[in-house]
């Protein structure tokens, strides 16, 4: 989402809050509750180029969110309870369910102390290759290369491409372009492309990926807490829509099997990697159900409705944009207010060096 679209969306949410739409929507479309989706939790970073800031919140903001949910009267519940309420008759009170994607190391170092202090349940979705040190956090490698370099070269569609990016605006534009290109590649081609890019610019992608992810000791520590639910995010966190059906089925089933073997307990829930409309297909929903998951969560915005009106294997979640720190905006989204979809960004015009 561009900064202009981000500002417009924030303005619309603030307007909805002050106009009274929140109260009206809560009565009409508030549903049974909402599942919140977060990714990284870490202190604020310095630097003009932070393309992944949208997927980060600070520990202070996490604390404020939990306090606000309690103040607004939400029941903060486990994912099992959220699924149970989704199929029961409507209840008077609404729930909030906290979920975290990616199993980043900062979850254990920065988020867990906040969550444990409040004593609230939460879910962590783990892509099982990452605790083994085998996952590739290609998005971190892309960020690291563009942050450090002013002249960047790589092969795109069998052609050598060179880019000059001296200003933060140029770096953001290139990041958006390459992010979109990489996201559409089949996993094998993506791996070749990101390894080539990182190798050319002396970024150790394997070390970066290992350092950013929790290991099995971290996950075992979380799993020992009765307030924590461990869910699956497949094995390698691939975009399922880029896989053949057989490969998608293997990613989904093996992600579950690896976690169950490591934790010696059933793994009942999963999240689609990335989780937006372009990242998984309807057939992937069927595969998640066939694998034996009770639920599968998306990153498509919306509230959870009662009486079976929300598909448990395509659960909506409110994916919070870390560039916004407005609790008012969060309250509007949790009330079920929907905003017009932003126009798709135009293809960037990049300066080829």
N, C-alpha and C positions, 0 to 999 in steps of 0.2 A: 504494500500500500504506500503510495507517495505521501510526502509530507502535506501536500495540499489536500488530498483525500482524507488524511488522518485528521487534519484540522477541521475539515467540514464535518466529518463523522462525530468528532468530539463536540462541536457546536450543536449538532442536531440532538445529541444525547443530553446535553445541558438544557437545551430548550425543552425537550420532552420532560425533564425533571421539574422545571419551574412552571411548566404549563399545566401540570396536573395529570398528564398522560400516564405517569407512572402508577398513580392510584387507580385510574380507570382500567389500565391494562392488567394490573394485578387482580382486579375483580373479574375481568372478562377472560384473560388469556394467561393468567399467572401459572396455571398448571399445578402439578404436585410439588415441584421444586426445580432446582437447577444443579447441574454438574459443572463445576468450574475446572478449566484446564489451564495449568501453568507448565512451564518448562524449566528454565534455569532460575535459581534464586541466589543472588550474589550482591555484594555491596556495589554501589554505583561506580562505574569506571570512568576514567578521564579519557579524553580524545574526541576529536571532531568526527572521526569515522567509526561508527558503531552500527553496522547494518543488522546485527542480530539483537539489538536492544529491544526490538519488538517482542522477543521471546524471553525476556529477562524481567524479573521484579527484584526489589531489594528485600532483605529480611524485615526491614522496618515496615514496608508496605504490606508484606504478608501478615505481620502482626496486626496492622490496622484493618485489613480485610476480615480477619477472624473476629476481632473486637466488634466490627460493624455488623457482621452476620449475627452475632449474639444480640447486639443492641436492636437489630431489626426484627428479632423474634424467630429467626430461622433455626430449625433443628439441624445441627451439623452431624451428618450420619455417615455410616460406612457405605461402600458401593453395594454390598449385599442388601442393606436396608433400602437404599435408593431404588434398586430393582424391584424389591418387594412392594414398595409404595407405588411403583409405576403400574402394577397390575391390580392393586387393591382399589376399592371404592375411594373416592376423594375424601381426604381428611381435612380438618380445620386448619392445622398448621402446615407450613411449607418447609421443605428440607433444602439444605445445601450440602453438596458432596464435593470434597476437595480431591483433585487428581493431578498427578505430575507425570509428564512424559519424558522419556529419554534416559532416565536414571543417571543424571549427571552427578559428578562428584560433589558439586556444591549443595546437592540436596542433603547429604549427610553432614556437611560442615556448616551450612548456613540456614537451611530450612528446618531440618529436624529439631534443633534446639528450640525454635519458635513453636513448632507444632507440638512437641512434647510438653513444653511449658503450659500450653493451653489444654493439653489432654484431649485433643480432638482426633477423630479417625481420619485417615486419608489413604489414597491408593497411589502406588508407584508402578508405572508400566515399564517393564524392562525388556530391551532388545538383547537376547541372551548372548550374542557374539561379543558384546562390549565388555562384560565382566571378565571374559576369557582373553581380552586384549586382541581380539580378531576383528572387531568392528572398525569401520572407517567413517569418522565424522567429517565427511567431505565438506560440509558447510563451514566448519571451523578452519579447514585448510584453505578454502577459498577466501575467507575473511582475512586470514593471516597473510596470504600472498598480496592481496590488494592493499592491505593496511601498510605493508612495508615497502612495496615497490612503486616506482613511478612509471616504469616501462615494463610491460608484461607481454609475454609471448606464449602462445599455445596453439595446438592444432584443433581446428573446428571443421568438421565435415571434410576431413582429409586435406585441408588447406592450412598453411601456417598463417596465423593472425598475430598482429602486434598492436598493442594499445598503449597510448600515453595518457596517464591519469595523474595529474599533479594536484588538483584541488579535491577537497572532500566531495563536492558535487559530482565531479567526474568519476571518482571512486565509487560512489553510490550507484551511479548509472551503470558502470561496468559490472558491479556486483549483481544488480538486478538482472542484467542481461545474461550473465553467465549462470546465475542461479536458475533462471528459467530454462536455459539450454540444458544444464546438467540434470535438472529434475525430470526431463523427458527422455533421458537416455536409459536403455536397458542396463541392469546392474554391471555387467561385465564391461560395457563401453564406458560407463560412468567411472568405474574404478581405474581403467586405463587413463582416462582423461585427467582425473584429479591427481593421480600419481605422477603423471607427466608434468602437469602444471607445478605441483609442489617440488618435484625434483629439479626442474629448471630454475626454481627460485630458492632452493636450499631450505625448504620447510620440511621438517620431519613429520609427515602425516601420521605415521604409526605411533610415534611418541606422543604427539598432540592428542590423538584419539584415546590412548591409554590413560593419559593424565587427566582427561576431562571426564572419564567415566568411573562410576563406582565399581569396585571389585567384589568378589563373592563374600569377602569378610564384611564389607559394608552392607551388602544385601542381607546377609545372615543376621546382622545386628538389627536391621529394620524388621525383618521377618519375625524376630523374637518378641516384638512389641505387639500385643493384642490389638492395638489401635491401627495397625498397618496392614493393608491388603497389598499383596504383590500380584500384579497382573503382567500379561505378556504384551510385548510390542513386536512380535515375530522374532526372527533370529538376527537378521542383519539390518533391520529398519529400512528395507527397500520400499520404494513406491510400488505398491501391489499392482497398480494399473499398468505398469511397465513389464509385468511378468506374464508368462504363459500360465494358463490355469493350473497345470501340474506343478509348476514352480511356486506359484502362490500358495497352493495347497500344502506343499512341503514347508514353506516358510512359516505358515500359520501353525501347522501341526507340530513341527519340530521346536518352534518357540515354546509351545506349551510343554512338550515332553522334556526339554532340557531344564526348564525351571522346576518342573515337578520332581525330576531326579535330584536336582541340587538341593531343593528345599524339603523334599520328602513329604509333600502335601499336595492336595489338588490345587490347580491354578484355574480359577473359574471365570476370569475376566480378561479381555484383551482390548487393545486400542489399535486402530489402523494407523500405520506410520504416516505422519504428517496430517492425515485425517480430513483434508479438505475434499471438495467435490471431485477434483481431478486426480486424487491419489488412490482411489479404490473404486471397484465396480460392484454392481449388484451381485454378480457371481461370487465376489469375495465375501459378501455378507452371508451368502449361503454356505461358503466354505467355513467361515467362523462358527456358524451354528452346527455344521456337521462335525467339526473338531471337538465339540462338547463344551464350548464356552457358554456360560449363562448370559453374558453380555459382551458386546463389542462397541466401543465408543469411537465416535468420529470427532472432528473438530468443527463440524457445521453448527452454527449458532442456533440456539433455541432452548426452551424450557422442556422439562420432562412432564408429560401428562399422565394422569391416572387412568385406571380402568383399561389398561392395555392399549391406549391410543398412541403410545410411543414404542417404536420397534426396539426391542431390547438389544438387537444386534446391529442397530444403527442409531445408537443413542446420541442425541445432540449434546454438545457441551459449549459453554461460554468460554471461548479461548481469549484470554485476556492479553491485550497489547500492552507490553511493559513500558511503552513510551507515554502512556496515560496513567496518571496517579489519582484520577477522580473517582472517589467512592460514589458520588452521585451518578456518574455514568454506569458504574457497576450495578447500582440499585435499579436503574432504568432497564438494563438488559435482563436482570433477574426477574423483573416484573412481567416480562414477555413482550416488551415493546420491540417492534421490528422496524428497521430503517430501510429506505430504498437502497438497492445494491449500487455500489459505486461503479462508474464506468471503468472498463478495462483500460489499463495503462497503454499508451501508444508505444510501439517499438522504439527503443532508444536510438538516437543518432550518435554513433561513437566515432571518436577521432582515431583513425588508424595511423599508427606511427610507421 
